[in-house]
């Protein structure tokens, strides 16, 4: 069953007559065509009992597809008028990506009972098919390979910006279509900002270095973080963070919740006295988007299901001093967990 067929089946099962998807990534997931429309409107209108309709600006040309009907819109068109021509009055599930300027005008027609239907597409995208899982394995293997190049390249006097630029060059050379996000390369005190932007700070002996990176392989994102110690022994923080990473991975099992995984990783850091310095969630969903809607946090009590792919990335951040983060991607399986990243974590020292 194709993603589109599966989604229509979900509408029927949930007794939802129609749904509006405006997120270009979700549209691509459903019809296998991506449109970067910028500020222009795009929507895939899906129904429980008939083929979908794609509303697309005339500036963009889709491939012929018998699974949906194309409705071409112009810059001069009133978007809401065009929507009312293809929607049925009554119940309408709307994804959370729809801009309020359109949603509010649509509601003002008083023809629709709009409600948040993001869970429909989010839940479906969260469970990766065997083919999608394989794409994620390949993407992660390529990320492992590039991390090996990172380790071999690290040298005294190298700047954060220099290494970040080299990572993007290696990603292009390895056939990736781009980076999942701008590489995070941070040294010493800069590590205390989990999303630090690379600077001209240069690596010196006895420095700590964090590298967080990911690339896009055939539309699927990878993501991994490793911490290195340049010509010095690892700080005690590293062993604590590694144990937290492994505890989080071990907690992924049938019947567990995302909060269970977050708790297992967080407990290790709290027991070591650094709970206040683990300032973010333990992980996030990933796939065709680098951050998918569900997360691995204390507030997410949803059960983990086979086929879900997410990160486990505990960290400790000491403001003005240093930090550490270790991140792997995992697939939840019928019996437990598969770790997608093979790059070693047991030897972070670079001489």
C-alpha positions as CSV (number, residue, x, y, z in Angstrom):
1,X,0.0,0.0,0.0
2,X,1.4,3.4,-1.0
3,X,1.7,6.2,1.5
4,X,-1.2,7.9,-0.3
5,X,-3.4,4.8,-0.1
6,X,-2.5,4.3,3.5
7,X,-3.4,7.9,4.4
8,X,-6.8,7.6,2.6
9,X,-7.4,4.4,4.6
10,X,-6.6,6.3,7.8
11,X,-9.2,8.9,6.9
12,X,-11.8,6.2,6.4
13,X,-10.9,4.4,9.6
14,X,-11.1,7.6,11.6
15,X,-14.3,8.7,9.8
16,X,-12.7,12.0,8.7
17,X,-14.2,13.1,5.4
18,X,-11.3,15.3,4.2
19,X,-7.9,16.6,5.1
20,X,-5.7,19.5,4.0
21,X,-1.9,19.0,3.9
22,X,0.2,22.2,3.3
23,X,3.6,21.0,4.4
24,X,5.8,20.5,1.3
25,X,7.7,17.6,2.9
26,X,4.5,15.8,3.8
27,X,3.2,16.4,0.3
28,X,6.4,14.9,-1.1
29,X,6.0,11.9,1.2
30,X,2.5,11.3,-0.1
31,X,2.9,11.9,-3.8
32,X,6.7,11.6,-4.3
33,X,7.0,15.1,-5.8
34,X,8.7,18.0,-4.0
35,X,7.8,21.7,-4.6
36,X,9.8,24.5,-3.0
37,X,7.1,27.1,-3.4
38,X,8.6,29.7,-1.0
39,X,5.9,32.0,0.2
40,X,3.4,30.8,-2.3
41,X,0.4,28.6,-1.4
42,X,0.4,24.9,-1.9
43,X,-2.1,22.3,-0.6
44,X,-2.9,18.6,-1.1
45,X,-6.6,18.1,-0.5
46,X,-7.3,14.5,0.5
47,X,-10.7,12.8,0.8
48,X,-11.9,9.5,2.3
49,X,-13.9,8.6,-0.8
50,X,-12.2,10.1,-3.9
51,X,-8.8,10.9,-5.3
52,X,-6.9,13.9,-3.9
53,X,-6.5,17.3,-5.5
54,X,-3.2,19.2,-5.6
55,X,-3.5,23.0,-5.6
56,X,-0.2,24.3,-7.1
57,X,0.9,27.7,-8.5
58,X,1.4,27.8,-12.2
59,X,5.1,28.6,-11.7
60,X,5.7,25.0,-10.8
61,X,5.2,22.0,-13.0
62,X,4.4,18.6,-11.5
63,X,5.1,15.3,-13.2
64,X,1.9,13.7,-14.6
65,X,0.3,11.5,-11.8
66,X,-2.9,9.6,-12.1
67,X,-3.2,9.5,-8.3
68,X,-4.2,13.1,-8.0
69,X,-6.0,15.9,-9.9
70,X,-4.1,19.1,-10.5
71,X,-5.7,22.5,-9.9
72,X,-3.4,25.3,-11.1
73,X,-3.6,28.6,-9.2
74,X,-2.2,32.0,-10.2
75,X,-0.6,34.7,-8.1
76,X,-3.7,36.8,-8.7
77,X,-6.1,34.1,-7.5
78,X,-7.9,34.4,-4.2
79,X,-6.6,31.2,-2.5
80,X,-9.6,30.7,-0.2
81,X,-12.0,30.9,-3.2
82,X,-10.0,28.2,-4.9
83,X,-10.0,26.1,-1.8
84,X,-13.7,26.3,-1.4
85,X,-14.1,25.0,-4.9
86,X,-12.4,21.7,-4.1
87,X,-13.4,21.2,-0.4
88,X,-16.7,19.8,0.9
89,X,-18.5,21.7,3.6
90,X,-18.2,20.3,7.1
91,X,-15.4,18.6,8.9
92,X,-11.9,19.4,7.8
93,X,-8.6,18.1,9.3
94,X,-5.9,20.7,8.8
95,X,-2.2,20.1,9.3
96,X,-0.2,22.3,11.7
97,X,1.9,23.8,8.8
98,X,-1.0,25.8,7.3
99,X,-0.3,29.5,7.7
100,X,-2.8,31.4,9.9
101,X,-3.5,34.0,7.2
102,X,-5.0,31.2,5.1
103,X,-6.5,29.2,8.0
104,X,-8.3,32.1,9.6
105,X,-9.8,33.2,6.3
106,X,-10.9,29.7,5.6
107,X,-12.6,29.5,9.0
108,X,-14.2,32.9,8.4
109,X,-16.3,31.4,5.5
110,X,-18.1,29.4,8.3
111,X,-18.4,26.5,5.9
112,X,-15.9,24.2,7.6
113,X,-15.3,22.8,11.1
114,X,-11.5,23.0,11.0
115,X,-9.5,20.9,13.5
116,X,-5.9,20.0,14.0
117,X,-5.2,16.9,11.9
118,X,-1.4,16.9,12.1
119,X,-1.5,13.7,14.1
120,X,-2.8,11.8,11.0
121,X,0.2,12.5,8.8
122,X,2.7,12.8,11.7
123,X,1.9,9.3,13.0
124,X,2.0,7.8,9.5
125,X,5.4,9.4,8.7
126,X,6.8,8.3,12.1
127,X,6.5,4.6,11.2
128,X,9.2,4.1,8.5
129,X,8.6,1.4,5.9
130,X,11.4,-1.2,5.3
131,X,12.5,0.8,2.2
132,X,12.6,4.0,4.3
133,X,14.6,2.3,7.0
134,X,17.1,1.1,4.5
135,X,17.5,4.7,3.1
136,X,18.2,5.8,6.7
137,X,20.8,3.1,7.2
138,X,22.6,4.2,4.1
139,X,22.4,7.9,5.1
140,X,23.8,7.0,8.5
141,X,26.6,4.9,7.1
142,X,27.7,7.8,4.9
143,X,27.7,10.0,8.0
144,X,29.9,7.5,9.8
145,X,32.3,7.6,6.9
146,X,32.5,11.3,6.9
147,X,33.0,11.3,10.7
148,X,36.1,9.2,10.0
149,X,37.4,11.8,7.6
150,X,36.7,14.4,10.3
151,X,38.9,12.6,12.8
152,X,41.7,12.1,10.3
153,X,41.6,15.8,9.4
154,X,41.6,17.3,12.9
155,X,44.8,19.2,13.5
156,X,46.3,22.0,15.6
157,X,45.4,25.4,14.4
158,X,42.3,24.3,12.6
159,X,39.3,26.6,13.1
160,X,35.7,25.6,13.8
161,X,34.7,27.3,10.5
162,X,37.4,25.4,8.6
163,X,36.2,22.0,9.7
164,X,32.6,22.9,9.1
165,X,33.4,23.8,5.5
166,X,35.4,20.6,5.0
167,X,32.4,18.6,6.2
168,X,30.1,20.1,3.7
169,X,32.7,19.4,0.9
170,X,32.9,15.7,2.0
171,X,29.1,15.5,2.0
172,X,29.0,16.7,-1.6
173,X,31.8,14.4,-2.7
174,X,30.0,11.4,-1.1
175,X,26.9,11.9,-3.3
176,X,24.7,13.6,-0.7
177,X,22.3,16.2,-1.9
178,X,23.1,18.6,0.9
179,X,23.5,18.9,4.6
180,X,20.7,18.1,7.0
181,X,21.7,21.2,8.9
182,X,24.7,23.5,9.0
183,X,27.4,21.4,10.8
184,X,28.0,22.3,14.4
185,X,31.7,22.4,15.2
186,X,32.5,23.9,18.6
187,X,35.6,24.1,20.9
188,X,35.8,24.3,24.7
189,X,33.5,27.1,26.0
190,X,31.6,27.2,22.7
191,X,30.3,23.7,23.3
192,X,28.2,25.1,26.2
193,X,25.8,26.4,23.4
194,X,24.2,23.2,22.0
195,X,23.5,24.9,18.7
196,X,26.7,26.9,18.5
197,X,27.6,28.5,15.1
198,X,31.1,27.7,14.0
199,X,33.6,30.6,14.7
200,X,37.2,31.3,13.8
201,X,38.3,29.8,17.1
202,X,41.3,27.5,16.5
203,X,42.0,24.1,18.0
204,X,44.9,23.8,20.4
205,X,46.4,20.9,22.4
206,X,44.2,19.9,25.4
207,X,41.1,21.3,23.7
208,X,37.7,19.6,23.6
209,X,35.9,19.5,20.3
210,X,32.3,18.6,19.5
211,X,31.1,17.8,15.9
212,X,27.4,17.4,15.1
213,X,26.5,16.8,11.5
214,X,24.2,15.1,9.0
215,X,23.6,14.8,5.3
216,X,20.7,14.1,3.0
217,X,20.7,10.9,1.0
218,X,17.8,10.5,-1.5
219,X,15.6,12.7,0.7
220,X,16.5,11.1,4.0
221,X,18.5,12.8,6.8
222,X,21.3,11.6,9.0
223,X,22.4,13.1,12.3
224,X,25.3,12.2,14.6
225,X,27.4,13.9,17.2
226,X,30.8,12.9,18.5
227,X,33.1,14.6,21.1
228,X,36.9,14.5,20.7
229,X,39.8,15.4,23.0
230,X,42.8,16.8,21.2
231,X,46.1,15.5,22.8
232,X,44.6,15.1,26.2
233,X,42.7,12.5,28.3
234,X,38.9,12.7,28.2
235,X,37.2,14.7,30.9
236,X,35.0,12.7,33.5
237,X,32.0,14.3,31.8
238,X,32.6,12.1,28.7
239,X,32.2,8.8,30.6
240,X,29.0,10.1,32.2
241,X,27.6,11.2,28.9
242,X,28.5,7.9,27.2
243,X,26.8,6.0,29.9
244,X,23.7,8.2,29.5
245,X,23.8,7.6,25.7
246,X,24.0,3.8,26.2
247,X,21.3,3.8,28.9
248,X,19.0,5.7,26.5
249,X,19.6,3.2,23.7
250,X,19.0,0.2,26.1
251,X,15.7,1.7,27.1
252,X,14.3,1.4,23.6
253,X,12.2,-1.8,23.8
254,X,8.6,-3.0,23.1
255,X,6.2,-1.2,25.4
256,X,8.5,1.6,26.4
257,X,7.6,5.2,26.0
258,X,9.7,8.1,24.8
259,X,9.6,9.5,28.3
260,X,11.1,6.2,29.5
261,X,14.1,6.6,27.1
262,X,14.5,10.3,28.2
263,X,14.4,9.2,31.8
264,X,16.9,6.5,31.5
265,X,19.5,8.8,29.9
266,X,18.7,11.7,32.1
267,X,18.9,9.6,35.3
268,X,22.6,8.8,34.6
269,X,23.5,12.5,34.3
270,X,21.4,13.5,37.3
271,X,23.0,10.8,39.5
272,X,26.4,12.2,38.6
273,X,25.3,15.6,39.8
274,X,25.0,17.3,36.4
275,X,21.2,17.1,35.9
276,X,20.9,20.9,35.7
277,X,23.4,21.0,32.8
278,X,21.5,18.6,30.6
279,X,19.4,21.4,29.1
280,X,17.6,19.8,26.2
281,X,15.4,16.7,25.3
282,X,17.2,13.4,24.8
283,X,16.2,13.2,21.1
284,X,14.0,13.8,18.2
285,X,12.3,12.0,15.3
286,X,14.0,12.0,12.0
287,X,13.4,10.9,8.4
288,X,12.5,13.1,5.4
289,X,12.7,16.0,7.9
290,X,15.8,16.2,10.2
291,X,13.4,17.0,13.1
292,X,10.1,15.3,12.8
293,X,7.2,16.3,15.1
294,X,7.6,13.7,17.9
295,X,10.5,13.9,20.4
296,X,12.3,11.9,23.1
297,X,11.4,13.9,26.1
298,X,9.9,13.7,29.6
299,X,6.6,15.0,28.3
300,X,6.1,12.5,25.5
301,X,4.3,9.5,27.0
302,X,3.5,7.9,23.6
303,X,4.6,4.3,23.2
304,X,7.5,3.6,20.9
305,X,6.5,1.5,17.9
306,X,8.6,-0.6,15.5
307,X,9.8,1.4,12.6
308,X,10.2,4.7,14.4
309,X,13.6,6.3,14.0
310,X,14.9,8.9,16.4
311,X,18.1,10.3,18.0
312,X,19.5,9.6,21.4
313,X,21.8,12.6,22.2
314,X,22.4,13.4,25.9
315,X,24.7,16.3,26.6
316,X,26.2,18.2,29.5
317,X,26.9,21.9,29.1
318,X,29.0,23.9,31.6
319,X,28.5,27.6,30.7
320,X,31.8,29.4,30.0
321,X,33.8,26.2,30.3
322,X,33.1,23.1,28.2
323,X,30.6,20.5,27.3
324,X,30.0,17.1,25.8
325,X,27.4,15.5,23.6
326,X,27.1,12.0,22.1
327,X,24.4,11.2,19.5
328,X,23.3,8.2,17.6
329,X,20.2,7.4,15.5
330,X,18.2,4.3,16.3
331,X,15.4,2.3,14.8
332,X,12.9,0.7,17.2
333,X,12.4,-2.9,16.2
334,X,9.9,-5.7,17.2
335,X,12.3,-7.0,19.7
336,X,14.3,-3.9,20.8
337,X,16.6,-1.5,19.0
338,X,19.0,-1.2,16.0
339,X,21.7,1.5,16.3
340,X,22.3,3.1,12.9
341,X,25.7,4.7,13.7
342,X,28.7,2.5,14.0
343,X,31.3,5.2,14.4
344,X,33.2,4.4,17.6
345,X,32.5,6.2,20.9
346,X,35.1,4.4,23.1
347,X,38.2,6.2,21.8
348,X,37.6,10.0,21.7
349,X,41.3,11.0,22.1
350,X,43.2,12.4,19.0
351,X,46.9,12.6,19.3
